[in-house]
Amino acid sequence: MKLLLVALTAAALSVPAAAADIARGATLTKTCVACHGADFNKPIDPSYPKLAGQHPDYLAHALTAYKRGNGVNGRNNPIMGAQVANLSDKDIVDIAAYLASLPATIGTGHR
């Protein structure tokens, strides 16, 4: 029974990733480049994260947490909160898929 539950849960979680629209995600990130850089590898401030090549589940989790704001499992950041406030779950999945598809320079430092 546990194995069946694990298999069903894994299948349910994989559906959004398979349904992600990378091209749509690229369109939805047009304003993000202002802070995270044109290639999402060179943020304007070293405290801002590089987003290119990050795992899509991590990115979706982070965006959802910013959308929740303060509270349980939320992240409090006024700038990010405003950016994600009107995003749907589908928007978040598409953005995460697009950013994950980009080549990463994580660990190479800012230049």
For each residue, the residues with C-beta under 8 A, 3 or more apart:
1: 4 5
2: 5 6
3: 6 7
4: 1 7 8
5: 1 2 8 9
6: 2 3 9 10
7: 3 4 10 11
8: 4 5 11 12
9: 5 6 12 13
10: 6 7 13 14
11: 7 8 14 15
12: 8 9 15
13: 9 10 16 17
14: 10 11 17 18
15: 11 12 18 19
16: 13 19 20 60 89 93
17: 13 14 20 56 57 93 97
18: 14 15
19: 15 16 93
20: 16 17 25 56 93 94 96 97
21: 24 25 94 97
22: 25 26 94 97 98 101
23: 26 27 98
24: 21 27 28 94 98
25: 20 21 22 28 29 94 95 96 97 98 99
26: 22 23 29 98
27: 23 24 30
28: 24 25 87 91 94 95 98
29: 25 26 32 33 40 95 98 99
30: 27 33
31: 34 83
32: 29 35 36 40 51 83 95
33: 29 30 36 37 38 40
34: 31 44
35: 32 43 44 45 48 79
36: 32 33 40 43 44 48 49 50 51
37: 33 40 41 42 43 44 50
38: 33 42
39: 42 52 102
40: 29 32 33 36 37 50 51 52 99 102
41: 37 50 52 102 103 104 105
42: 37 38 39 50 110 111
43: 35 36 37 46 48 49 50 110
44: 34 35 36 37 48
45: 35 48
46: 43 110
47:
48: 35 36 43 44 45
49: 36 43 54
50: 36 37 40 41 42 43 53 54 104 105 106
51: 32 36 40 54 59 99 102
52: 39 40 41 99 102 103 104 105 106
53: 50 99 100 102 103 104 105 106
54: 49 50 51 58 59 99 100 104 106
55: 58 59 100
56: 17 20 59 60 93 96 97 99 100
57: 17 60 61 96
58: 54 55 61 62
59: 51 54 55 56 62 63 95 96 99 100
60: 16 56 57 63 64 92 93 95 96
61: 57 58 64 65
62: 58 59 65 66 75
63: 59 60 66 67 84 87 92 95 96
64: 60 61 67 68 89 92
65: 61 62 68 73 74 75
66: 62 63 69 74 75 77 80 81 83 84
67: 63 64 81 84 85 87 92
68: 64 65 71 72 73 74 75
69: 66 74 75 76 81
70: 74 76
71: 68 74
72: 68
73: 65 68
74: 65 66 68 69 70 71
75: 62 65 66 68 69 80
76: 69 70 81
77: 66 80 81
78: 81 82
79: 35 82 83
80: 66 75 77 83 84
81: 66 67 69 76 77 78 84 85
82: 78 79 85
83: 31 32 66 79 80
84: 63 66 67 80 81 87 92
85: 67 81 82
86:
87: 28 63 67 84 91 92 95
88: 91 92
89: 16 64 92 93
90: 93 94
91: 28 87 88 94 95
92: 60 63 64 67 84 87 88 89 95 96
93: 16 17 19 20 56 60 89 90 96 97
94: 20 21 22 24 25 28 90 91 97 98
95: 25 28 29 32 59 60 63 87 91 92 98 99
96: 20 25 56 57 59 60 63 92 93 99 100
97: 17 20 21 22 25 56 93 94 100 101
98: 22 23 24 25 26 28 29 94 95 101 102
99: 25 29 40 51 52 53 54 56 59 95 96 102
100: 53 54 55 56 59 96 97
101: 22 97 98
102: 39 40 41 51 52 53 98 99
103: 41 52 53
104: 41 50 52 53 54
105: 41 50 52 53 108
106: 50 52 53 54
107:
108: 105 111
109:
110: 42 43 46
111: 42 108
